[in-house]
């Protein structure tokens, strides 16, 4: 029998990779994780989820102090002064603490960190730097990177045309910022810099923001962001960009064709999506090809077509979300160990961390109907929720979509200050096959934002109390 250096080698230490490595080690497998960055955690912890949330929180505090919100509650302060260096420093501290935490967990669970880029020599051998390491199983968890936009060259060092990484590290507040892409990343980072003083214009090729989300949510989002001061140029494409004297000039055209226009900006954020990281893995050496979208196909246990090679996270089909990757990381490790690891991809919540937050799980109303369901929908406005009213954060609603025949919840969408937390309740209910009646008859603490979920569930039957 072949002797291997490790039972499992995981390539990549993002949410999918580091979780897979830790769970594999917990299950008694000798495990290594390949990572080329100086810190663990992948895009999410280093230049994604975590630093963006630090800036979102800091910018929310600045806006609350600056727009009179605190004064409404009797907290009177002089006009606040922005210390961007301190805000960026707090972001860096959070990143350092969390990436360092993963390094600690690797030591605790005896996971070996192989520092460098990983590439296949064969299906059991991975080259890392000048060394080769063998494993009975190899998990690809290399994540994703920013999708480039033809005709628009990103230069994060220059700070004029940047991607999400560059937008997280700006050392000044742009006077005018153009965000190319009306998806999650563009709206979150656009919100940060708008709150801090930038004039923000969002350019989106489609006719609505937030592709893939429920139609009601997409319309509400446009209203909210316009009210907050963002300019939205929908059904518009960017056909070119130039930089001169620290300013960018973009050429825009209607998506359906028509007369071009130009706009100037101090900073342009390119946020049109992400693509799987497969280059450099030398997949040809093991006979593994990607699909048309550059993804690695797997079965429901996360096996690729190559025996002993597995894949999880952004590199495989499905939403590019850290929590989806984490669940897959646990599942793949359990499957490798001979246990049963399962991920219910029908119940993966998604969240936009703007203010208010926007969250959803399951099917949109449109998708439910396309799938052949006759649906009943319950809506409840946050304006009628007592805690939201008290806190003066009444924008948004809860929408629950149920099958008209069985009453089983098919999906839910929330726009509220705490939507990202609230959606977890509905996701758990769906995981257990709950009906809207199950949610409606579950006692919710008062006064809480989550009571809006109970009311929306009651509204499915047309019997809400507070509207």
C-alpha positions as CSV (number, residue, x, y, z in Angstrom):
1,X,0.0,0.0,0.0
2,X,1.2,3.5,-0.9
3,X,2.6,5.6,1.9
4,X,1.5,9.3,1.9
5,X,2.8,12.3,3.8
6,X,-0.7,13.3,4.7
7,X,-4.2,11.9,4.7
8,X,-5.6,15.2,3.4
9,X,-4.0,18.2,1.7
10,X,-6.3,21.2,1.4
11,X,-5.2,23.8,-1.2
12,X,-6.4,27.2,0.0
13,X,-7.1,28.6,3.5
14,X,-10.3,30.6,2.9
15,X,-13.5,29.8,4.7
16,X,-13.9,26.5,2.8
17,X,-10.3,25.5,3.0
18,X,-9.4,26.3,6.6
19,X,-12.7,24.8,7.9
20,X,-12.1,21.6,5.9
21,X,-8.6,21.3,7.3
22,X,-9.7,21.8,10.9
23,X,-12.6,19.4,10.6
24,X,-10.4,16.7,8.9
25,X,-7.9,17.0,11.7
26,X,-10.6,16.8,14.3
27,X,-11.7,13.5,12.7
28,X,-8.2,12.1,13.2
29,X,-6.8,12.7,9.7
30,X,-3.3,13.9,9.3
31,X,-3.9,17.2,7.5
32,X,-2.0,20.0,5.7
33,X,-3.3,23.2,4.3
34,X,-1.5,25.1,1.4
35,X,-1.6,28.9,1.6
36,X,0.6,31.4,-0.2
37,X,-0.5,34.5,1.7
38,X,1.4,35.6,4.8
39,X,-1.9,35.2,6.8
40,X,-4.6,32.5,6.7
41,X,-8.3,33.1,6.0
42,X,-8.3,33.7,2.2
43,X,-10.1,36.6,0.6
44,X,-12.8,36.7,3.2
45,X,-10.8,37.5,6.2
46,X,-8.0,39.4,4.5
47,X,-9.6,41.5,1.8
48,X,-13.3,40.7,1.8
49,X,-16.0,39.9,4.3
50,X,-14.2,41.0,7.4
51,X,-12.4,44.3,6.5
52,X,-15.5,45.4,4.6
53,X,-17.7,44.9,7.6
54,X,-15.3,46.8,9.8
55,X,-15.5,49.8,7.4
56,X,-19.3,49.4,7.1
57,X,-19.7,49.6,10.9
58,X,-17.3,52.5,11.2
59,X,-18.9,54.5,8.5
60,X,-22.4,53.8,10.0
61,X,-21.2,55.3,13.3
62,X,-19.8,58.3,11.5
63,X,-23.1,58.9,9.6
64,X,-25.1,58.5,12.8
65,X,-23.0,61.1,14.5
66,X,-23.2,63.4,11.4
67,X,-26.8,63.2,10.2
68,X,-28.6,64.1,13.4
69,X,-29.6,60.5,14.3
70,X,-27.9,60.7,17.7
71,X,-29.4,64.2,18.4
72,X,-32.9,62.7,18.0
73,X,-32.2,60.5,21.0
74,X,-30.7,63.4,23.0
75,X,-27.1,62.7,22.3
76,X,-25.7,66.1,21.3
77,X,-22.2,66.3,20.1
78,X,-20.1,68.8,18.0
79,X,-19.8,68.1,14.3
80,X,-17.8,64.9,14.0
81,X,-14.4,64.8,12.4
82,X,-13.4,61.8,10.3
83,X,-10.1,60.1,11.2
84,X,-9.7,57.7,8.2
85,X,-6.3,56.5,9.4
86,X,-7.9,55.4,12.7
87,X,-10.8,53.7,11.0
88,X,-8.5,51.8,8.6
89,X,-6.4,50.9,11.7
90,X,-9.4,49.4,13.5
91,X,-10.1,47.4,10.3
92,X,-6.6,46.1,10.2
93,X,-6.8,45.1,13.9
94,X,-9.9,43.0,13.3
95,X,-8.3,41.3,10.3
96,X,-5.1,40.6,12.4
97,X,-7.1,39.1,15.3
98,X,-9.2,36.8,13.1
99,X,-6.4,35.6,10.8
100,X,-4.2,35.0,13.8
101,X,-7.1,33.1,15.4
102,X,-7.0,30.6,12.5
103,X,-3.3,30.2,12.8
104,X,-3.9,29.3,16.5
105,X,-6.6,26.8,15.5
106,X,-4.3,25.2,13.1
107,X,-1.7,24.7,15.8
108,X,-4.4,23.5,18.3
109,X,-5.7,20.9,15.8
110,X,-2.2,20.0,14.5
111,X,-2.9,21.2,10.9
112,X,0.4,21.7,9.0
113,X,0.6,25.0,7.1
114,X,2.4,24.5,3.8
115,X,3.4,28.0,2.8
116,X,3.3,28.7,-0.9
117,X,1.3,28.2,-4.1
118,X,0.0,24.7,-4.7
119,X,0.0,22.8,-8.0
120,X,-0.7,19.2,-8.9
121,X,2.0,16.9,-10.0
122,X,-0.4,13.9,-10.0
123,X,-3.6,13.2,-8.2
124,X,-1.8,12.4,-4.9
125,X,1.1,14.9,-5.2
126,X,1.1,18.6,-4.7
127,X,4.0,20.9,-5.5
128,X,4.4,23.8,-2.9
129,X,7.4,26.0,-3.6
130,X,10.4,23.7,-4.0
131,X,8.8,20.8,-2.1
132,X,6.5,18.0,-3.1
133,X,3.9,16.6,-0.7
134,X,1.7,13.6,-1.1
135,X,-1.8,12.9,0.3
136,X,-4.4,10.2,0.0
137,X,-6.9,13.0,-0.6
138,X,-6.6,16.5,-2.0
139,X,-9.2,19.2,-1.5
140,X,-9.3,22.2,-3.9
141,X,-10.5,25.2,-2.0
142,X,-8.8,28.0,-3.9
143,X,-11.7,30.5,-3.9
144,X,-12.3,33.2,-6.4
145,X,-10.9,36.5,-7.6
146,X,-12.2,39.7,-9.1
147,X,-13.7,39.5,-12.6
148,X,-11.9,42.0,-14.8
149,X,-13.9,44.4,-17.1
150,X,-12.5,44.7,-20.6
151,X,-11.4,48.2,-21.4
152,X,-11.1,49.2,-17.7
153,X,-7.6,48.6,-16.2
154,X,-7.5,48.2,-12.4
155,X,-4.5,49.8,-10.6
156,X,-5.0,49.4,-6.9
157,X,-1.7,51.1,-6.2
158,X,-2.7,54.2,-8.1
159,X,-6.0,54.4,-6.2
160,X,-8.1,55.8,-9.2
161,X,-9.5,52.6,-10.8
162,X,-9.6,49.9,-8.1
163,X,-11.2,46.6,-7.4
164,X,-12.7,45.6,-4.0
165,X,-9.3,45.1,-2.5
166,X,-8.2,48.6,-3.5
167,X,-11.5,50.1,-2.3
168,X,-10.9,48.7,1.1
169,X,-7.6,50.4,1.4
170,X,-8.2,54.0,0.1
171,X,-6.3,56.6,2.1
172,X,-8.7,59.4,1.3
173,X,-12.4,59.9,0.7
174,X,-13.0,60.4,-3.0
175,X,-15.1,63.4,-3.9
176,X,-16.8,61.5,-6.7
177,X,-16.8,57.7,-6.9
178,X,-18.3,55.6,-9.7
179,X,-19.2,52.0,-8.8
180,X,-19.3,49.7,-11.8
181,X,-21.7,46.9,-10.8
182,X,-24.9,47.0,-8.8
183,X,-24.4,43.8,-6.9
184,X,-23.5,43.1,-3.3
185,X,-19.9,44.2,-3.2
186,X,-20.4,47.4,-5.2
187,X,-23.4,48.5,-3.0
188,X,-21.6,47.7,0.3
189,X,-18.4,49.5,-0.6
190,X,-20.3,52.3,-2.3
191,X,-22.2,52.7,0.9
192,X,-19.0,53.0,2.9
193,X,-17.6,55.8,0.9
194,X,-21.0,57.6,0.5
195,X,-21.4,57.7,4.3
196,X,-17.9,59.2,4.6
197,X,-18.6,62.0,2.1
198,X,-18.2,60.7,-1.4
199,X,-20.8,61.4,-4.2
200,X,-21.5,57.9,-5.4
201,X,-22.8,56.8,-8.8
202,X,-23.7,53.2,-9.5
203,X,-23.5,51.9,-13.1
204,X,-25.4,48.6,-13.6
205,X,-25.8,46.8,-17.0
206,X,-29.1,45.3,-16.0
207,X,-32.3,47.2,-15.4
208,X,-32.3,46.6,-11.7
209,X,-29.8,46.2,-8.8
210,X,-28.9,43.0,-7.0
211,X,-29.2,40.3,-9.7
212,X,-30.7,37.0,-8.4
213,X,-32.7,38.6,-5.6
214,X,-36.4,38.8,-5.2
215,X,-38.0,41.4,-7.5
216,X,-39.7,43.2,-4.6
217,X,-36.4,43.5,-2.9
218,X,-34.6,44.8,-6.0
219,X,-37.2,47.6,-6.4
220,X,-37.1,48.5,-2.7
221,X,-33.3,48.6,-2.8
222,X,-33.3,51.1,-5.7
223,X,-35.6,53.4,-3.7
224,X,-33.5,53.2,-0.6
225,X,-30.2,53.9,-2.2
226,X,-31.6,56.8,-4.2
227,X,-33.0,58.2,-1.0
228,X,-29.6,57.9,0.6
229,X,-28.1,60.0,-2.2
230,X,-26.7,57.4,-4.6
231,X,-27.2,58.1,-8.3
232,X,-28.2,55.0,-10.2
233,X,-27.5,54.5,-13.9
234,X,-29.3,51.3,-14.7
235,X,-29.4,49.5,-18.1
236,X,-26.0,51.1,-18.7
237,X,-22.7,49.7,-19.8
238,X,-19.1,51.0,-19.4
239,X,-17.3,50.8,-22.7
240,X,-14.0,52.5,-21.8
241,X,-11.9,54.2,-19.2
242,X,-8.9,56.5,-19.0
243,X,-6.9,58.0,-16.2
244,X,-5.2,61.4,-16.3
245,X,-4.0,63.6,-13.5
246,X,-5.5,61.5,-10.8
247,X,-9.0,61.4,-12.3
248,X,-10.8,58.8,-14.4
249,X,-13.0,59.4,-17.3
250,X,-15.5,56.7,-18.1
251,X,-17.4,56.2,-21.4
252,X,-21.0,55.0,-20.8
253,X,-23.6,53.7,-23.3
254,X,-27.2,52.4,-22.9
255,X,-27.1,48.6,-22.6
256,X,-29.5,48.4,-25.5
257,X,-27.4,50.7,-27.6
258,X,-27.5,54.4,-28.1
259,X,-25.6,57.7,-27.6
260,X,-22.5,57.5,-25.4
261,X,-21.7,59.9,-22.5
262,X,-18.7,60.5,-20.4
263,X,-18.4,61.0,-16.6
264,X,-15.5,61.8,-14.4
265,X,-14.6,60.4,-11.0
266,X,-11.8,60.6,-8.5
267,X,-12.2,56.9,-7.9
268,X,-13.8,54.0,-9.9
269,X,-14.6,50.7,-8.2
270,X,-14.9,47.8,-10.6
271,X,-17.3,45.2,-8.9
272,X,-18.9,43.2,-11.7
273,X,-18.4,39.8,-10.0
274,X,-15.9,37.1,-9.2
275,X,-14.4,34.1,-11.0
276,X,-13.0,30.8,-9.7
277,X,-9.3,30.5,-9.0
278,X,-8.1,27.5,-11.0
279,X,-5.1,29.0,-12.9
280,X,-1.8,27.7,-11.6
281,X,-3.3,24.5,-10.1
282,X,-2.0,22.5,-13.1
283,X,-5.3,20.6,-13.4
284,X,-4.2,19.1,-16.7
285,X,-1.7,17.0,-14.8
286,X,-4.6,15.1,-13.3
287,X,-6.9,15.2,-16.3
288,X,-9.4,17.6,-14.6
289,X,-11.1,20.2,-16.8
290,X,-13.3,23.1,-15.7
291,X,-16.8,23.8,-17.1
292,X,-17.7,26.8,-19.3
293,X,-17.8,29.1,-16.3
294,X,-14.4,28.0,-15.1
295,X,-15.8,26.0,-12.2
296,X,-14.8,22.5,-11.1
297,X,-17.8,20.1,-11.2
298,X,-18.4,17.8,-8.2
299,X,-21.0,15.3,-7.1
300,X,-23.1,15.8,-4.0
301,X,-20.3,14.6,-1.8
302,X,-17.9,17.2,-3.4
303,X,-15.9,14.6,-5.3
304,X,-14.5,15.6,-8.6
305,X,-14.4,13.1,-11.5
306,X,-10.8,12.3,-10.4
307,X,-10.6,9.7,-7.6
308,X,-9.1,11.2,-4.4
309,X,-9.6,14.9,-5.6
310,X,-12.3,16.9,-4.0
311,X,-13.4,20.6,-4.3
312,X,-15.5,23.1,-2.3
313,X,-16.3,26.8,-2.1
314,X,-16.2,29.5,-4.8
315,X,-14.3,27.1,-7.2
316,X,-17.4,24.9,-7.6
317,X,-20.9,25.8,-8.8
318,X,-23.2,27.7,-6.5
319,X,-23.3,31.1,-4.8
320,X,-19.9,32.5,-3.9
321,X,-20.6,32.9,-0.2
322,X,-18.2,32.3,2.7
323,X,-20.8,30.4,4.8
324,X,-21.7,28.1,1.9
325,X,-17.9,27.3,1.6
326,X,-17.7,26.7,5.3
327,X,-20.5,24.2,5.3
328,X,-19.0,22.5,2.3
329,X,-15.6,22.4,4.1
330,X,-17.1,20.6,7.0
331,X,-19.1,18.2,4.7
332,X,-16.1,17.3,2.5
333,X,-13.9,16.5,5.5
334,X,-16.6,14.3,7.0
335,X,-17.1,12.5,3.7
336,X,-13.4,11.9,3.3
337,X,-13.4,10.5,6.9
338,X,-16.1,8.0,5.9
339,X,-18.9,9.9,7.7
340,X,-21.9,11.6,6.0
341,X,-21.4,15.2,5.2
342,X,-24.4,17.0,3.6
343,X,-25.1,20.6,2.5
344,X,-28.6,21.6,1.7
345,X,-27.9,24.1,-1.2
346,X,-31.6,25.0,-1.3
347,X,-31.2,26.8,2.0
348,X,-28.2,29.1,1.7
349,X,-29.0,32.6,3.0
350,X,-27.5,35.6,1.3
351,X,-27.0,39.1,2.9
352,X,-26.2,42.6,1.7
353,X,-24.6,44.4,4.6
354,X,-25.8,47.9,3.7
355,X,-28.1,49.9,6.0
356,X,-30.7,48.7,6.0
357,X,-29.4,45.2,5.4
358,X,-31.0,43.0,2.7
359,X,-31.2,39.2,3.1
360,X,-32.9,36.3,1.5
361,X,-33.1,32.5,1.6
362,X,-34.7,29.9,-0.7
363,X,-36.7,30.9,-3.7
364,X,-37.7,34.3,-5.0
365,X,-41.3,34.7,-5.7
366,X,-40.5,34.7,-9.4
367,X,-38.4,31.5,-9.2
368,X,-41.1,29.7,-7.1
369,X,-43.7,30.4,-9.8
370,X,-41.3,29.4,-12.6
371,X,-40.8,26.1,-10.7
372,X,-44.5,25.4,-10.9
373,X,-45.6,26.4,-7.4
374,X,-48.8,28.2,-6.7
375,X,-47.7,30.5,-4.0
376,X,-49.1,32.5,-1.2
377,X,-47.1,35.5,-0.1
378,X,-47.1,37.3,3.3
379,X,-45.6,40.8,3.6
380,X,-45.1,42.9,6.7
381,X,-43.6,46.4,6.8
382,X,-41.0,47.2,9.3
383,X,-42.9,50.5,9.8
384,X,-45.4,48.5,11.7
385,X,-42.9,46.8,13.9
386,X,-42.7,48.3,17.4
387,X,-38.9,47.9,18.0
388,X,-38.1,49.3,14.6
389,X,-40.4,52.2,15.3
390,X,-38.7,52.8,18.6
391,X,-35.3,52.6,17.1
392,X,-36.3,54.8,14.1
393,X,-35.1,52.2,11.6
394,X,-38.4,51.5,9.9
395,X,-37.3,51.1,6.3
396,X,-38.0,47.7,4.7
397,X,-40.2,44.7,5.1
398,X,-40.3,40.9,5.6
399,X,-41.7,38.8,2.8
400,X,-42.4,35.1,3.2
401,X,-43.3,32.9,0.2
402,X,-45.2,29.6,0.8
403,X,-46.6,26.9,-1.3
404,X,-50.3,27.5,-1.5
405,X,-51.2,23.8,-1.2
406,X,-48.8,22.6,1.5
407,X,-48.0,25.9,3.2
408,X,-44.4,24.9,3.3
409,X,-42.1,27.9,3.2
410,X,-40.3,28.2,-0.1
411,X,-38.3,31.4,0.5
412,X,-38.1,34.6,2.5
413,X,-36.7,38.1,1.9
414,X,-36.0,40.7,4.5
415,X,-35.1,44.4,4.2
416,X,-34.3,45.7,7.7
417,X,-31.5,46.9,9.9
418,X,-31.0,43.4,11.3
419,X,-31.9,41.4,8.2
420,X,-28.7,39.4,8.2
421,X,-29.5,38.1,11.7
422,X,-33.2,37.7,11.2
423,X,-32.9,35.5,8.1
424,X,-31.2,32.8,10.1
425,X,-34.5,32.0,11.8
426,X,-36.3,31.4,8.5
427,X,-33.3,29.4,7.1
428,X,-33.5,27.1,10.1
429,X,-37.3,26.8,9.8
430,X,-36.9,25.8,6.1
431,X,-34.2,23.3,7.0
432,X,-36.8,21.5,9.1
433,X,-39.5,21.8,6.4
434,X,-41.5,24.4,8.3
435,X,-44.8,25.8,7.1
436,X,-45.7,29.5,7.5
437,X,-48.2,28.4,10.2
438,X,-45.3,26.9,12.2
439,X,-43.5,30.2,12.2
440,X,-46.8,32.1,12.9
441,X,-47.5,30.0,15.9
442,X,-43.9,30.3,17.3
443,X,-43.8,32.8,20.2
444,X,-41.4,35.7,19.4
445,X,-40.0,38.0,22.1
446,X,-41.5,41.5,22.3
447,X,-40.3,44.0,21.3
448,X,-37.9,42.7,18.7
449,X,-37.4,43.2,15.0
450,X,-38.0,39.4,14.6
451,X,-41.7,39.9,15.4
452,X,-41.9,41.1,11.8
453,X,-41.1,37.5,10.7
454,X,-44.0,36.2,12.8
455,X,-46.3,38.8,11.3
456,X,-45.3,38.1,7.7
457,X,-46.0,34.4,8.4
458,X,-49.4,35.3,9.7
459,X,-49.9,37.5,6.6
460,X,-49.5,34.4,4.3
461,X,-53.0,33.4,5.6
462,X,-54.1,37.0,5.4
463,X,-54.3,37.4,9.2
464,X,-51.5,39.7,10.5
465,X,-52.3,41.5,13.7
466,X,-50.5,44.8,13.3
467,X,-51.5,45.9,9.8
